[in-house]
Amino acid sequence: QPVYEIQYYGKTFRMNAAQVLHDKYMIWCGEQLWSAFVLATVVALVICLITFFVVSWILGRQGKQQSENEVTGG
């Protein structure tokens, strides 16, 4: 098994994969990373949805104005 060197406050710990997966600090770090990933995903989703609805509204309004115009609407 590979041995990983983990530096923590100036100390170097040598751990294999099983030790890393069962270490409480490493588990906490993984949970923090996952929480940040979920938060970033939610923020990106909200931004994409807002952008979609704003662009749809702008294009719909522009299309309605053009359809009512004698020159562009036909």
N, C-alpha and C positions, 0 to 999 in steps of 0.2 A: 504494500500500500504506500502511496506517496505521503510524504510528511510535509505539512504546510508550516511556514514560519509566520506567526502572527505577532505584530508589534503592538504593544499596549502600554502607553505611558513610559516609553523608554525601555521596556523589558521585551524580550523576544520569547515567545512560547512556541514550542514545536508540538504540533498535534497532527494526528492522522484524521482521515475523513470521518470516522465514527466518533472521535472525540469532538470534532468541530460540530457535528450534527447534534450532539447531546449537551454541549456547553450552553449554559443559561444566557451568557452574554451574547453569544453568536445567534442564539434563537431570538433574542430581543432585537439584535441588529437586523435580522431577516424580517421580523415583523414590522420594524420601522420602514425598511425598504419597501415592503409590500404596501404599507399604508400610504407612503408617498406616491407609489405607482398608481394606486387606486384613485387617490385625490387628483393626480395629474390627468388621468383618464376621464374623470368626471368633468373637470374644468374644460378639457379639450372638447368633450362632447357638447357641453353647454355652449361653448363658443361657436362650434360648427352649426348647431341648431339655430342659434340666434342669427348667424350670418346667412343661413339658408332662408329663414323667414324674412329677413330684411331684403335680401336680393329678390326673392319671389314677390314681395310687396312692391318693390320699386319697378320691376319688370311688368308686373300686372297693371300698375297705375299708368306706366308709360304706354303699354299696349292699349289700354282703354282710351287714353287721350288720342292715340293715333287712329283708333277705329272711329272715333267721333269726328275726326278732321276730314274735310272733304277731299283734300289733296292726297293725304297718306292713307286714308281709310277706303278710298275707292268709291 
